[in-house]
Amino acid sequence: MRAAAALLIALLLAFVVSPPRIGSMVWLGALHDAGHVLTFAAIAVLLCAIARPRGAGFVVILGLLLLFGAGTELAQGASGGDPSIGDVGRDLLGGVAGMLGWVGMRPRRPWLLAAAALAIVAGLAPLALTGWAYAQRARQPQVVWDAGRATWNVFIETPRTGRLVHLPDPSRARFMAESDSYAGVVVREPPPDWRGYATLVVRAANPGSAPIALNLRIDDQPRDTEYEDRFNRERIVPPRTQLQWRVPVAEIEHGPVGRLLDLSHVTRVVIFLSPGSRGEAFDLESLRLEPGP
């Protein structure tokens, strides 16, 4: 039994290092994160079954879980993956849940089992939040993104060129550029079918004391495309100015050079500042589609 448990641990760790390539959709990322919690809960139970720990033995198992978590992330990085400190935290959360469950079952201690269940629920909460965001979006396909809907932040790609911060006014979020290279916000998986709509309305603002060059990019292919193969527009926004930028969908369709943008398969919307914008900022309220007359 101990040999079988050790083999199963090795298989689970191999799965963490090399998960199946199932795409990059938002819900798959949330499922991957939840998988870290459940996988390390199972590993913790298996370690307890092997070692039958008491007292300080649980500290040793926790140390092993930390070692396994950090090791799998380093292995992912070495094999071309994207290591994440957040994944190590999820690994430890799952591991603690597994240990609590093991102790709670031998003998049965309901309060420890309840604590284990709460830890698992906490680990799975982001997945539930993502599911709720998808449900909301399905009910309002004309809303590409809205700062007032907190759950929809799951559709914002984590900015690497700055920070997205929420303001006292919950109806808008502020992006603060920390890079000179195309700093901005990426909306992943917008409602894909824009046929039947006449206008994209971007509500934004320049909170600063100098003009900013705000850019709008729209892709219809799930990959990085050349400038000529997507929709691109720039708008100069004066200081301390509210902006309601109305972009005809027909203009978006004719954005690429030599072809039409596929309005039935919009994959990404990007709002960003022109190069050289370190220290600048813009407020983003919403992006909405309006039907024709």
Phi and psi in degrees as GROMACS dihedral restraints (atoms count N, CA, C in turn):
[ dihedral_restraints ]
;  ai    aj    ak    al  type     phi  dphi    fc
    3     4     5     6     1   -66.3    20    10
    4     5     6     7     1   -38.5    20    10
    6     7     8     9     1   -65.2    20    10
    7     8     9    10     1   -39.5    20    10
    9    10    11    12     1   -65.7    20    10
   10    11    12    13     1   -39.7    20    10
   12    13    14    15     1   -64.7    20    10
   13    14    15    16     1   -41.3    20    10
   15    16    17    18     1   -64.9    20    10
   16    17    18    19     1   -38.9    20    10
   18    19    20    21     1   -65.4    20    10
   19    20    21    22     1   -40.1    20    10
   21    22    23    24     1   -65.9    20    10
   22    23    24    25     1   -38.2    20    10
   24    25    26    27     1   -60.7    20    10
   25    26    27    28     1   -43.9    20    10
   27    28    29    30     1   -61.5    20    10
   28    29    30    31     1   -40.1    20    10
   30    31    32    33     1   -67.0    20    10
   31    32    33    34     1   -39.7    20    10
   33    34    35    36     1   -65.6    20    10
   34    35    36    37     1   -40.7    20    10
   36    37    38    39     1   -66.0    20    10
   37    38    39    40     1   -38.2    20    10
   39    40    41    42     1   -64.1    20    10
   40    41    42    43     1   -36.4    20    10
   42    43    44    45     1   -65.5    20    10
   43    44    45    46     1   -38.7    20    10
   45    46    47    48     1   -65.6    20    10
   46    47    48    49     1   -41.5    20    10
   48    49    50    51     1   -68.0    20    10
   49    50    51    52     1   -40.5    20    10
   51    52    53    54     1  -128.7    20    10
   52    53    54    55     1    71.5    20    10
   54    55    56    57     1   -68.8    20    10
   55    56    57    58     1   159.0    20    10
   57    58    59    60     1   -63.6    20    10
   58    59    60    61     1   143.9    20    10
   60    61    62    63     1   -80.3    20    10
   61    62    63    64     1    96.7    20    10
   63    64    65    66     1  -114.3    20    10
   64    65    66    67     1    17.1    20    10
   66    67    68    69     1   106.8    20    10
   67    68    69    70     1  -179.9    20    10
   69    70    71    72     1  -124.3    20    10
   70    71    72    73     1    23.4    20    10
   72    73    74    75     1   -67.4    20    10
   73    74    75    76     1   155.5    20    10
   75    76    77    78     1   -58.8    20    10
   76    77    78    79     1   -45.2    20    10
   78    79    80    81     1   -67.2    20    10
   79    80    81    82     1   -29.5    20    10
   81    82    83    84     1   -70.4    20    10
   82    83    84    85     1   -35.2    20    10
   84    85    86    87     1   -64.4    20    10
   85    86    87    88     1   -40.7    20    10
   87    88    89    90     1   -66.1    20    10
   88    89    90    91     1   -37.5    20    10
   90    91    92    93     1   -65.6    20    10
   91    92    93    94     1   -38.8    20    10
   93    94    95    96     1   -61.6    20    10
   94    95    96    97     1   -43.8    20    10
   96    97    98    99     1   -62.7    20    10
   97    98    99   100     1   -43.1    20    10
   99   100   101   102     1   -63.2    20    10
  100   101   102   103     1   -34.3    20    10
  102   103   104   105     1   -62.1    20    10
  103   104   105   106     1   -34.4    20    10
  105   106   107   108     1   -60.4    20    10
  106   107   108   109     1   -44.4    20    10
  108   109   110   111     1   -62.3    20    10
  109   110   111   112     1   -50.1    20    10
  111   112   113   114     1   -68.0    20    10
  112   113   114   115     1   -39.3    20    10
  114   115   116   117     1   -63.6    20    10
  115   116   117   118     1   -44.8    20    10
  117   118   119   120     1   -76.6    20    10
  118   119   120   121     1   -22.8    20    10
  120   121   122   123     1   -63.9    20    10
  121   122   123   124     1   -43.0    20    10
  123   124   125   126     1   -65.8    20    10
  124   125   126   127     1   -40.4    20    10
  126   127   128   129     1   -62.7    20    10
  127   128   129   130     1   -41.4    20    10
  129   130   131   132     1   -62.2    20    10
  130   131   132   133     1   -42.5    20    10
  132   133   134   135     1   -62.5    20    10
  133   134   135   136     1   -42.4    20    10
  135   136   137   138     1   -65.1    20    10
  136   137   138   139     1   -40.1    20    10
  138   139   140   141     1   -62.8    20    10
  139   140   141   142     1   -40.6    20    10
  141   142   143   144     1   -64.9    20    10
  142   143   144   145     1   -37.3    20    10
  144   145   146   147     1   -65.6    20    10
  145   146   147   148     1   -33.9    20    10
  147   148   149   150     1   -75.0    20    10
  148   149   150   151     1   -47.9    20    10
  150   151   152   153     1   -92.0    20    10
  151   152   153   154     1   -19.4    20    10
  153   154   155   156     1    46.3    20    10
  154   155   156   157     1    58.9    20    10
  156   157   158   159     1   -72.1    20    10
  157   158   159   160     1   156.5    20    10
  159   160   161   162     1  -139.8    20    10
  160   161   162   163     1   145.7    20    10
  162   163   164   165     1    53.6    20    10
  163   164   165   166     1  -117.9    20    10
  165   166   167   168     1   -65.5    20    10
  166   167   168   169     1   -14.3    20    10
  168   169   170   171     1   -60.4    20    10
  169   170   171   172     1   -31.3    20    10
  171   172   173   174     1   -69.1    20    10
  172   173   174   175     1   -31.0    20    10
  174   175   176   177     1   -66.2    20    10
  175   176   177   178     1   -39.5    20    10
  177   178   179   180     1   -63.2    20    10
  178   179   180   181     1   -43.3    20    10
  180   181   182   183     1   -65.2    20    10
  181   182   183   184     1   -40.0    20    10
  183   184   185   186     1   -61.6    20    10
  184   185   186   187     1   -40.2    20    10
  186   187   188   189     1   -62.8    20    10
  187   188   189   190     1   -39.5    20    10
  189   190   191   192     1   -63.9    20    10
  190   191   192   193     1   -41.0    20    10
  192   193   194   195     1   -62.5    20    10
  193   194   195   196     1   -41.2    20    10
  195   196   197   198     1   -62.8    20    10
  196   197   198   199     1   -42.5    20    10
  198   199   200   201     1   -63.0    20    10
  199   200   201   202     1   -44.0    20    10
  201   202   203   204     1   -63.1    20    10
  202   203   204   205     1   -43.5    20    10
  204   205   206   207     1   -63.2    20    10
  205   206   207   208     1   -49.0    20    10
  207   208   209   210     1   -65.8    20    10
  208   209   210   211     1   -38.6    20    10
  210   211   212   213     1   -64.3    20    10
  211   212   213   214     1   -41.5    20    10
  213   214   215   216     1   -66.7    20    10
  214   215   216   217     1   -36.0    20    10
  216   217   218   219     1   -68.2    20    10
  217   218   219   220     1   -39.9    20    10
  219   220   221   222     1   -64.3    20    10
  220   221   222   223     1   -38.9    20    10
  222   223   224   225     1   -65.0    20    10
  223   224   225   226     1   -38.5    20    10
  225   226   227   228     1   -61.4    20    10
  226   227   228   229     1   -44.3    20    10
  228   229   230   231     1   -62.3    20    10
  229   230   231   232     1   -39.4    20    10
  231   232   233   234     1   -67.7    20    10
  232   233   234   235     1   -26.1    20    10
  234   235   236   237     1   -97.8    20    10
  235   236   237   238     1    13.7    20    10
  237   238   239   240     1    93.7    20    10
  238   239   240   241     1     6.6    20    10
  240   241   242   243     1   -82.6    20    10
  241   242   243   244     1  -168.3    20    10
  243   244   245   246     1  -121.2    20    10
  244   245   246   247     1    90.4    20    10
  246   247   248   249     1   -63.8    20    10
  247   248   249   250     1   149.7    20    10
  249   250   251   252     1  -141.8    20    10
  250   251   252   253     1   128.6    20    10
  252   253   254   255     1   -66.8    20    10
  253   254   255   256     1   -28.4    20    10
  255   256   257   258     1   -62.7    20    10
  256   257   258   259     1   -36.4    20    10
  258   259   260   261     1   -64.6    20    10
  259   260   261   262     1   -36.8    20    10
  261   262   263   264     1   -63.2    20    10
  262   263   264   265     1   -41.1    20    10
  264   265   266   267     1   -61.7    20    10
  265   266   267   268     1   -41.4    20    10
  267   268   269   270     1   -66.7    20    10
  268   269   270   271     1   -35.9    20    10
  270   271   272   273     1   -59.9    20    10
  271   272   273   274     1   -45.5    20    10
  273   274   275   276     1   -67.6    20    10
  274   275   276   277     1   -38.1    20    10
  276   277   278   279     1   -61.1    20    10
  277   278   279   280     1   -45.7    20    10
  279   280   281   282     1   -63.9    20    10
  280   281   282   283     1   -40.1    20    10
  282   283   284   285     1   -62.6    20    10
  283   284   285   286     1   -43.2    20    10
  285   286   287   288     1   -62.8    20    10
  286   287   288   289     1   -41.2    20    10
  288   289   290   291     1   -60.7    20    10
  289   290   291   292     1   -42.8    20    10
  291   292   293   294     1   -63.5    20    10
  292   293   294   295     1   -42.4    20    10
  294   295   296   297     1   -66.1    20    10
  295   296   297   298     1   -41.4    20    10
  297   298   299   300     1   -61.7    20    10
  298   299   300   301     1   -41.3    20    10
  300   301   302   303     1   -64.0    20    10
  301   302   303   304     1   -40.1    20    10
  303   304   305   306     1   -63.2    20    10
  304   305   306   307     1   -48.9    20    10
  306   307   308   309     1   -65.0    20    10
  307   308   309   310     1   -38.5    20    10
  309   310   311   312     1   -67.0    20    10
  310   311   312   313     1   -21.6    20    10
  312   313   314   315     1   -92.0    20    10
  313   314   315   316     1    -7.7    20    10
  315   316   317   318     1  -135.5    20    10
  316   317   318   319     1    87.5    20    10
  318   319   320   321     1   -76.6    20    10
  319   320   321   322     1   179.0    20    10
  321   322   323   324     1   -66.5    20    10
  322   323   324   325     1   121.6    20    10
  324   325   326   327     1  -125.0    20    10
  325   326   327   328     1   100.1    20    10
  327   328   329   330     1   -56.2    20    10
  328   329   330   331     1   -36.1    20    10
  330   331   332   333     1   -68.7    20    10
  331   332   333   334     1   -32.2    20    10
  333   334   335   336     1   -73.3    20    10
  334   335   336   337     1   -37.0    20    10
  336   337   338   339     1   -64.4    20    10
  337   338   339   340     1   -38.7    20    10
  339   340   341   342     1   -64.8    20    10
  340   341   342   343     1   -39.8    20    10
  342   343   344   345     1   -64.5    20    10
  343   344   345   346     1   -39.9    20    10
  345   346   347   348     1   -62.7    20    10
  346   347   348   349     1   -42.7    20    10
  348   349   350   351     1   -64.1    20    10
  349   350   351   352     1   -40.8    20    10
  351   352   353   354     1   -62.9    20    10
  352   353   354   355     1   -38.6    20    10
  354   355   356   357     1   -64.6    20    10
  355   356   357   358     1   -40.3    20    10
  357   358   359   360     1   -65.8    20    10
  358   359   360   361     1   -43.3    20    10
  360   361   362   363     1   -60.2    20    10
  361   362   363   364     1   -42.3    20    10
  363   364   365   366     1   -61.6    20    10
  364   365   366   367     1   -38.7    20    10
  366   367   368   369     1   -69.8    20    10
  367   368   369   370     1   -29.5    20    10
  369   370   371   372     1   -92.2    20    10
  370   371   372   373     1    -8.6    20    10
  372   373   374   375     1   -57.0    20    10
  373   374   375   376     1   -42.2    20    10
  375   376   377   378     1   -60.0    20    10
  376   377   378   379     1   -34.0    20    10
  378   379   380   381     1   -65.7    20    10
  379   380   381   382     1   -42.0    20    10
  381   382   383   384     1   -64.6    20    10
  382   383   384   385     1   -40.0    20    10
  384   385   386   387     1   -62.6    20    10
  385   386   387   388     1   -40.6    20    10
  387   388   389   390     1   -64.3    20    10
  388   389   390   391     1   -42.1    20    10
  390   391   392   393     1   -61.2    20    10
  391   392   393   394     1   -39.9    20    10
  393   394   395   396     1   -66.0    20    10
  394   395   396   397     1   -39.1    20    10
  396   397   398   399     1   -62.8    20    10
  397   398   399   400     1   -41.7    20    10
  399   400   401   402     1   -62.5    20    10
  400   401   402   403     1   -40.9    20    10
  402   403   404   405     1   -63.6    20    10
  403   404   405   406     1   -42.3    20    10
  405   406   407   408     1   -62.7    20    10
  406   407   408   409     1   -43.7    20    10
  408   409   410   411     1   -64.5    20    10
  409   410   411   412     1   -37.9    20    10
  411   412   413   414     1   -62.7    20    10
  412   413   414   415     1   -30.4    20    10
  414   415   416   417     1   -79.1    20    10
  415   416   417   418     1   -21.1    20    10
  417   418   419   420     1  -133.6    20    10
  418   419   420   421     1    69.8    20    10
  420   421   422   423     1   -66.6    20    10
  421   422   423   424     1   -12.2    20    10
  423   424   425   426     1   -80.2    20    10
  424   425   426   427     1   -11.2    20    10
  426   427   428   429     1   -97.0    20    10
  427   428   429   430     1   111.1    20    10
  429   430   431   432     1   -73.8    20    10
  430   431   432   433     1   -44.6    20    10
  432   433   434   435     1  -162.8    20    10
  433   434   435   436     1   149.1    20    10
  435   436   437   438     1  -147.1    20    10
  436   437   438   439     1   122.4    20    10
  438   439   440   441     1   -64.3    20    10
  439   440   441   442     1   -25.2    20    10
  441   442   443   444     1   -73.7    20    10
  442   443   444   445     1   -10.5    20    10
  444   445   446   447     1  -103.1    20    10
  445   446   447   448     1    97.6    20    10
  447   448   449   450     1   -58.8    20    10
  448   449   450   451     1   -36.5    20    10
  450   451   452   453     1   -64.8    20    10
  451   452   453   454     1   -24.0    20    10
  453   454   455   456     1   -74.6    20    10
  454   455   456   457     1    -2.3    20    10
  456   457   458   459     1   -63.8    20    10
  457   458   459   460     1   -17.1    20    10
  459   460   461   462     1   -64.4    20    10
  460   461   462   463     1   -20.9    20    10
  462   463   464   465     1   -88.7    20    10
  463   464   465   466     1    -0.6    20    10
  465   466   467   468     1   -92.7    20    10
  466   467   468   469     1   122.1    20    10
  468   469   470   471     1   -68.1    20    10
  469   470   471   472     1   133.7    20    10
  471   472   473   474     1   -55.2    20    10
  472   473   474   475     1   116.3    20    10
  474   475   476   477     1   -65.9    20    10
  475   476   477   478     1   135.3    20    10
  477   478   479   480     1  -105.4    20    10
  478   479   480   481     1    -2.4    20    10
  480   481   482   483     1  -112.0    20    10
  481   482   483   484     1     6.1    20    10
  483   484   485   486     1   173.6    20    10
  484   485   486   487     1  -161.8    20    10
  486   487   488   489     1  -127.8    20    10
  487   488   489   490     1   138.5    20    10
  489   490   491   492     1  -105.5    20    10
  490   491   492   493     1   114.8    20    10
  492   493   494   495     1  -119.9    20    10
  493   494   495   496     1   147.4    20    10
  495   496   497   498     1   -91.4    20    10
  496   497   498   499     1   143.2    20    10
  498   499   500   501     1  -100.8    20    10
  499   500   501   502     1   166.3    20    10
  501   502   503   504     1   -54.5    20    10
  502   503   504   505     1   -31.4    20    10
  504   505   506   507     1   -82.4    20    10
  505   506   507   508     1   108.1    20    10
  507   508   509   510     1   -70.2    20    10
  508   509   510   511     1    -6.4    20    10
  510   511   512   513     1   -83.1    20    10
  511   512   513   514     1    -1.3    20    10
  513   514   515   516     1  -146.4    20    10
  514   515   516   517     1   156.8    20    10
  516   517   518   519     1  -125.5    20    10
  517   518   519   520     1   150.5    20    10
  519   520   521   522     1  -112.9    20    10
  520   521   522   523     1   128.7    20    10
  522   523   524   525     1   -99.1    20    10
  523   524   525   526     1   128.8    20    10
  525   526   527   528     1  -116.1    20    10
  526   527   528   529     1   116.4    20    10
  528   529   530   531     1   -73.7    20    10
  529   530   531   532     1   131.1    20    10
  531   532   533   534     1  -120.1    20    10
  532   533   534   535     1    14.2    20    10
  534   535   536   537     1  -141.9    20    10
  535   536   537   538     1   155.5    20    10
  537   538   539   540     1   -91.2    20    10
  538   539   540   541     1    -1.4    20    10
  540   541   542   543     1  -110.9    20    10
  541   542   543   544     1    95.5    20    10
  543   544   545   546     1    49.3    20    10
  544   545   546   547     1    51.6    20    10
  546   547   548   549     1   -76.2    20    10
  547   548   549   550     1   131.6    20    10
  549   550   551   552     1   177.3    20    10
  550   551   552   553     1  -159.4    20    10
  552   553   554   555     1  -119.6    20    10
  553   554   555   556     1   133.7    20    10
  555   556   557   558     1  -110.5    20    10
  556   557   558   559     1   122.6    20    10
  558   559   560   561     1   -95.6    20    10
  559   560   561   562     1   112.2    20    10
  561   562   563   564     1   -86.5    20    10
  562   563   564   565     1   150.3    20    10
  564   565   566   567     1    49.1    20    10
  565   566   567   568     1    54.4    20    10
  567   568   569   570     1   -65.3    20    10
  568   569   570   571     1   164.0    20    10
  570   571   572   573     1   -50.8    20    10
  571   572   573   574     1   121.7    20    10
  573   574   575   576     1   -77.3    20    10
  574   575   576   577     1   -25.8    20    10
  576   577   578   579     1  -100.5    20    10
  577   578   579   580     1   105.9    20    10
  579   580   581   582     1  -101.5    20    10
  580   581   582   583     1     6.6    20    10
  582   583   584   585     1   -67.7    20    10
  583   584   585   586     1   141.6    20    10
  585   586   587   588     1    91.2    20    10
  586   587   588   589     1    -7.6    20    10
  588   589   590   591     1  -101.7    20    10
  589   590   591   592     1   151.1    20    10
  591   592   593   594     1  -102.9    20    10
  592   593   594   595     1   -31.5    20    10
  594   595   596   597     1  -144.5    20    10
  595   596   597   598     1   139.4    20    10
  597   598   599   600     1  -100.0    20    10
  598   599   600   601     1   124.4    20    10
  600   601   602   603     1  -109.2    20    10
  601   602   603   604     1   118.3    20    10
  603   604   605   606     1  -104.4    20    10
  604   605   606   607     1   117.5    20    10
  606   607   608   609     1  -103.8    20    10
  607   608   609   610     1   116.3    20    10
  609   610   611   612     1  -146.0    20    10
  610   611   612   613     1  -178.1    20    10
  612   613   614   615     1  -157.9    20    10
  613   614   615   616     1   153.3    20    10
  615   616   617   618     1  -105.5    20    10
  616   617   618   619     1   106.5    20    10
  618   619   620   621     1   -84.3    20    10
  619   620   621   622     1    -4.5    20    10
  621   622   623   624     1   -88.5    20    10
  622   623   624   625     1  -177.1    20    10
  624   625   626   627     1  -101.2    20    10
  625   626   627   628     1     6.8    20    10
  627   628   629   630     1  -134.9    20    10
  628   629   630   631     1   155.2    20    10
  630   631   632   633     1   -62.9    20    10
  631   632   633   634     1   152.5    20    10
  633   634   635   636     1  -127.2    20    10
  634   635   636   637     1   153.8    20    10
  636   637   638   639     1  -103.7    20    10
  637   638   639   640     1   106.1    20    10
  639   640   641   642     1   -98.0    20    10
  640   641   642   643     1   133.3    20    10
  642   643   644   645     1  -117.6    20    10
  643   644   645   646     1   146.6    20    10
  645   646   647   648     1  -120.8    20    10
  646   647   648   649     1   127.1    20    10
  648   649   650   651     1  -126.6    20    10
  649   650   651   652     1   137.2    20    10
  651   652   653   654     1  -133.9    20    10
  652   653   654   655     1   128.5    20    10
  654   655   656   657     1  -112.2    20    10
  655   656   657   658     1   151.1    20    10
  657   658   659   660     1  -121.6    20    10
  658   659   660   661     1    11.8    20    10
  660   661   662   663     1  -131.2    20    10
  661   662   663   664     1   140.0    20    10
  663   664   665   666     1   -79.0    20    10
  664   665   666   667     1    49.6    20    10
  666   667   668   669     1  -157.6    20    10
  667   668   669   670     1   167.7    20    10
  669   670   671   672     1   -68.8    20    10
  670   671   672   673     1   131.1    20    10
  672   673   674   675     1  -117.5    20    10
  673   674   675   676     1   159.2    20    10
  675   676   677   678     1   -69.7    20    10
  676   677   678   679     1   158.5    20    10
  678   679   680   681     1   -54.8    20    10
  679   680   681   682     1   -40.3    20    10
  681   682   683   684     1   -75.3    20    10
  682   683   684   685     1    -9.0    20    10
  684   685   686   687     1  -108.4    20    10
  685   686   687   688     1    26.1    20    10
  687   688   689   690     1  -154.3    20    10
  688   689   690   691     1   177.2    20    10
  690   691   692   693     1   -91.2    20    10
  691   692   693   694     1   132.6    20    10
  693   694   695   696     1  -140.4    20    10
  694   695   696   697     1   133.0    20    10
  696   697   698   699     1  -145.1    20    10
  697   698   699   700     1   149.1    20    10
  699   700   701   702     1  -121.0    20    10
  700   701   702   703     1   144.4    20    10
  702   703   704   705     1  -136.9    20    10
  703   704   705   706     1   128.0    20    10
  705   706   707   708     1   -84.3    20    10
  706   707   708   709     1   126.1    20    10
  708   709   710   711     1  -113.0    20    10
  709   710   711   712     1   117.4    20    10
  711   712   713   714     1   -61.9    20    10
  712   713   714   715     1   163.5    20    10
  714   715   716   717     1   -63.4    20    10
  715   716   717   718     1   144.4    20    10
  717   718   719   720     1    49.9    20    10
  718   719   720   721     1    49.3    20    10
  720   721   722   723     1  -124.6    20    10
  721   722   723   724     1   135.1    20    10
  723   724   725   726     1   -81.7    20    10
  724   725   726   727     1   138.6    20    10
  726   727   728   729     1  -121.8    20    10
  727   728   729   730     1   128.9    20    10
  729   730   731   732     1  -119.2    20    10
  730   731   732   733     1    96.6    20    10
  732   733   734   735     1   -94.5    20    10
  733   734   735   736     1   111.5    20    10
  735   736   737   738     1  -102.4    20    10
  736   737   738   739     1   115.9    20    10
  738   739   740   741     1  -115.7    20    10
  739   740   741   742     1   116.8    20    10
  741   742   743   744     1   -60.7    20    10
  742   743   744   745     1   135.5    20    10
  744   745   746   747     1   -64.3    20    10
  745   746   747   748     1   -32.9    20    10
  747   748   749   750     1   -60.9    20    10
  748   749   750   751     1   -36.2    20    10
  750   751   752   753     1   -68.0    20    10
  751   752   753   754     1   -38.8    20    10
  753   754   755   756     1   -62.6    20    10
  754   755   756   757     1   -42.7    20    10
  756   757   758   759     1   -60.0    20    10
  757   758   759   760     1   -34.8    20    10
  759   760   761   762     1   -93.7    20    10
  760   761   762   763     1    16.1    20    10
  762   763   764   765     1   -66.2    20    10
  763   764   765   766     1   -47.7    20    10
  765   766   767   768     1   -66.4    20    10
  766   767   768   769     1   155.0    20    10
  768   769   770   771     1   -88.9    20    10
  769   770   771   772     1   124.9    20    10
  771   772   773   774     1    85.5    20    10
  772   773   774   775     1     3.1    20    10
  774   775   776   777     1  -161.0    20    10
  775   776   777   778     1   171.4    20    10
  777   778   779   780     1   -98.4    20    10
  778   779   780   781     1   140.6    20    10
  780   781   782   783     1   -68.7    20    10
  781   782   783   784     1   136.6    20    10
  783   784   785   786     1   -78.3    20    10
  784   785   786   787     1    99.8    20    10
  786   787   788   789     1   -70.7    20    10
  787   788   789   790     1   -11.5    20    10
  789   790   791   792     1   -87.7    20    10
  790   791   792   793     1    -2.7    20    10
  792   793   794   795     1  -145.8    20    10
  793   794   795   796     1    54.9    20    10
  795   796   797   798     1   -74.6    20    10
  796   797   798   799     1   129.1    20    10
  798   799   800   801     1  -111.8    20    10
  799   800   801   802     1   -21.4    20    10
  801   802   803   804     1  -161.0    20    10
  802   803   804   805     1   142.5    20    10
  804   805   806   807     1  -126.8    20    10
  805   806   807   808     1   130.3    20    10
  807   808   809   810     1  -124.9    20    10
  808   809   810   811     1   130.3    20    10
  810   811   812   813     1  -114.2    20    10
  811   812   813   814     1   119.2    20    10
  813   814   815   816     1  -148.1    20    10
  814   815   816   817     1   163.5    20    10
  816   817   818   819     1   -93.1    20    10
  817   818   819   820     1   149.7    20    10
  819   820   821   822     1   -65.2    20    10
  820   821   822   823     1   157.2    20    10
  822   823   824   825     1   -53.3    20    10
  823   824   825   826     1   148.7    20    10
  825   826   827   828     1    85.5    20    10
  826   827   828   829     1    26.4    20    10
  828   829   830   831     1  -105.7    20    10
  829   830   831   832     1    13.9    20    10
  831   832   833   834     1   -53.9    20    10
  832   833   834   835     1   130.3    20    10
  834   835   836   837     1    92.2    20    10
  835   836   837   838     1   -12.6    20    10
  837   838   839   840     1   -84.4    20    10
  838   839   840   841     1   170.5    20    10
  840   841   842   843     1  -151.6    20    10
  841   842   843   844     1   158.5    20    10
  843   844   845   846     1  -145.2    20    10
  844   845   846   847     1   150.5    20    10
  846   847   848   849     1   -98.7    20    10
  847   848   849   850     1   137.4    20    10
  849   850   851   852     1  -121.6    20    10
  850   851   852   853     1   124.2    20    10
  852   853   854   855     1  -100.6    20    10
  853   854   855   856     1   -53.9    20    10
  855   856   857   858     1  -164.8    20    10
  856   857   858   859     1   161.7    20    10
  858   859   860   861     1  -131.0    20    10
  859   860   861   862     1   119.4    20    10
  861   862   863   864     1  -133.8    20    10
  862   863   864   865     1   148.3    20    10
  864   865   866   867     1   -99.2    20    10
  865   866   867   868     1   137.5    20    10
  867   868   869   870     1  -115.6    20    10
  868   869   870   871     1   137.0    20    10
  870   871   872   873     1   -70.9    20    10
  871   872   873   874     1   164.3    20    10
  873   874   875   876     1   -77.1    20    10
  874   875   876   877     1   171.6    20    10
